[in-house]
Amino acid sequence: MPIARVLCGLACALSLMPGCSEKSDGETDGSETTGTATTATQPTEDATTTGSAATTASESETGASVGRCECGEGDPCAAPLCETVVYVDSDEPEEDEGELAANLRCALEALRDRKVGTLRWSYQTGDGQIDEHGHYQMFGDGTALYTHGGVIDLCEWVVDRVTLVTMQSPAVFSECLAMPAPGDQFSCLQLAPGPDEESCIEGEKDCGG
């Protein structure tokens, strides 16, 4: 019989080692085994706590997205991407058709490539009967803030209307770039927003003449 087992048995008999106990077959064992098992489970509890903390952090980082009804000065979406595209629909030829063509191409390429920044346009026809303006503040993911105002027939936008829109697909603007007529390309720029929109500022019209 091993010496350690003999000593443990003698100690138990003399009540000097309360941690020892005799088995029914005369062998002794240590009750420290239970304490060891309890200690072993502690890291599992710590891991659970750590996991909860990680989940909370993740939920905080990926919580409900905030509305994007604003693009402040200094934000990437406010940076100008091209010169303002000015289109005057009249019987008289454009003063600089080359400049108009270059500005249209710049704007349509920016729309096609989902660039981040601002595109501006204005449209005039009927000797001032229609004098519209608009701009897109684009976020780079296919959405943009669309601001639209001006004079249309007998109505004037006193406060410009602002909507959060989803732009047409890149394929649409690729087709627009292939159009030979500046008027058709400008229509693409005007009609760049798709049907999906969310109102940010309702705007206000004065149709009193």
C-alpha positions in Angstrom: 0.0 0.0 0.0 1.4 3.5 -0.9 2.8 5.4 2.1 0.6 8.5 1.3 -2.6 6.4 1.6 -1.4 4.9 4.9 -0.7 8.3 6.3 -4.1 9.7 5.2 -5.8 6.8 6.8 -4.0 7.3 10.1 -4.8 11.0 10.1 -8.5 10.3 9.5 -8.5 7.9 12.3 -7.0 10.5 14.6 -9.4 13.2 13.3 -6.4 15.3 12.3 -7.4 15.6 8.6 -11.2 16.2 8.3 -10.8 16.4 4.6 -10.2 12.7 4.4 -12.9 10.1 4.3 -13.0 6.4 4.2 -14.7 4.6 1.3 -16.6 1.4 1.9 -13.7 -0.7 0.6 -11.3 0.8 3.2 -9.7 3.3 0.8 -9.6 7.0 1.5 -10.4 9.9 -0.8 -10.2 13.7 -0.5 -13.4 15.8 -0.5 -11.3 18.6 -2.1 -12.5 17.1 -5.5 -15.8 18.9 -5.1 -14.1 22.2 -4.4 -11.9 21.8 -7.4 -14.9 21.2 -9.7 -16.6 24.3 -8.4 -13.5 26.3 -9.1 -13.3 24.9 -12.7 -16.7 26.3 -13.5 -15.8 29.8 -12.6 -14.2 30.7 -16.0 -17.5 29.6 -17.7 -19.4 32.2 -15.6 -16.9 34.9 -16.6 -17.1 34.0 -20.2 -20.9 34.3 -20.0 -20.6 37.8 -18.5 -18.0 38.8 -21.2 -20.3 37.5 -23.9 -23.2 39.6 -22.6 -21.1 42.7 -22.5 -20.0 42.1 -26.1 -23.6 41.6 -27.2 -24.5 44.9 -25.6 -21.7 46.7 -27.4 -22.7 45.2 -30.7 -26.3 46.2 -30.3 -25.2 49.7 -29.5 -23.0 49.9 -32.6 -25.6 48.4 -34.9 -28.7 50.0 -33.5 -31.6 51.6 -35.5 -30.1 53.9 -38.1 -30.8 57.5 -37.7 -32.6 59.5 -40.3 -30.5 61.1 -43.0 -32.5 64.2 -43.6 -29.6 66.6 -43.3 -26.3 67.2 -44.9 -24.4 69.9 -43.1 -21.7 72.2 -44.4 -18.4 70.3 -44.2 -20.0 66.9 -44.6 -18.7 64.9 -47.6 -22.2 64.9 -49.1 -22.1 68.7 -49.3 -18.9 68.9 -51.4 -19.5 70.0 -55.0 -18.7 67.4 -57.6 -19.3 69.4 -60.8 -20.2 72.8 -62.1 -23.9 73.7 -61.9 -25.6 72.4 -65.0 -27.6 75.3 -66.4 -30.0 74.4 -69.2 -32.0 77.1 -71.1 -34.6 75.7 -73.4 -35.0 78.3 -76.1 -34.7 78.6 -79.9 -31.5 80.5 -79.5 -28.3 78.4 -79.5 -26.4 77.9 -76.3 -23.6 80.4 -75.7 -21.2 77.6 -74.9 -22.4 74.2 -75.9 -19.0 72.7 -75.0 -19.3 73.8 -71.4 -22.9 72.4 -71.1 -21.8 69.1 -72.6 -18.8 68.8 -70.2 -21.0 69.7 -67.1 -23.7 67.2 -68.1 -21.1 64.4 -68.6 -19.5 65.2 -65.2 -22.9 65.1 -63.5 -24.1 61.9 -65.2 -20.8 60.1 -64.5 -21.0 61.1 -60.8 -24.6 59.7 -60.7 -23.5 56.5 -62.5 -20.5 56.0 -60.2 -22.5 56.6 -57.0 -20.1 59.4 -55.9 -20.4 61.2 -52.6 -21.1 64.9 -52.9 -23.5 67.5 -54.4 -24.8 68.0 -57.9 -26.7 71.2 -58.9 -28.9 72.0 -61.9 -31.2 74.8 -63.1 -33.7 74.9 -65.9 -35.3 77.8 -67.6 -37.9 78.0 -70.4 -40.8 80.2 -71.5 -39.1 83.5 -70.8 -39.1 82.8 -67.1 -42.5 81.1 -66.9 -40.6 78.1 -65.6 -37.4 78.7 -63.7 -36.6 75.6 -61.6 -33.5 74.6 -59.6 -32.5 71.5 -57.8 -29.6 69.7 -56.2 -28.7 66.2 -55.0 -26.6 65.7 -51.9 -25.5 62.1 -52.4 -24.4 59.7 -49.8 -22.6 57.2 -52.1 -25.0 54.3 -51.4 -27.6 55.2 -54.0 -29.6 57.6 -51.8 -29.5 61.4 -51.7 -31.2 64.4 -50.3 -33.1 66.1 -53.2 -33.9 69.8 -52.9 -36.2 71.3 -55.5 -37.7 74.7 -55.9 -38.2 77.7 -58.1 -41.0 79.0 -60.3 -43.3 76.7 -62.2 -46.1 78.4 -64.2 -48.0 80.5 -61.7 -46.6 78.8 -58.6 -43.4 79.7 -56.7 -41.7 77.6 -54.1 -41.4 79.9 -51.1 -39.7 77.1 -49.2 -37.9 74.5 -51.2 -39.1 70.9 -50.9 -36.5 68.4 -49.5 -36.9 64.6 -49.8 -34.7 61.6 -49.2 -34.7 59.7 -52.5 -33.2 56.5 -54.0 -31.5 57.4 -57.3 -32.0 55.5 -60.6 -29.7 52.6 -61.2 -26.2 53.1 -62.6 -27.3 51.4 -65.8 -29.8 54.2 -66.4 -27.1 56.9 -66.3 -24.8 54.8 -68.6 -27.6 54.9 -71.2 -28.0 58.7 -70.6 -24.3 59.3 -71.3 -24.8 57.6 -74.7 -27.6 60.0 -75.7 -26.4 62.6 -78.3 -28.8 65.4 -77.5 -28.0 67.7 -74.5 -31.7 68.1 -73.8 -32.2 64.4 -73.4 -29.2 64.2 -71.1 -30.5 67.1 -69.0 -33.8 65.3 -68.6 -31.9 62.3 -67.2 -30.3 64.7 -64.6 -33.7 66.2 -63.7 -35.3 62.7 -63.4 -32.4 61.1 -61.5 -34.4 60.3 -58.4 -36.4 57.1 -58.5 -40.0 56.7 -57.2 -39.0 55.9 -53.6 -38.8 58.9 -51.4 -39.2 60.1 -47.9 -40.3 63.6 -47.1 -37.8 65.7 -45.0 -39.2 69.2 -45.6 -42.7 69.5 -47.2 -41.9 72.9 -48.7 -44.3 75.7 -49.3 -45.8 77.0 -52.6 -47.3 80.4 -53.4 -49.7 80.1 -56.3 -51.3 83.5 -55.9 -49.7 84.8 -59.1 
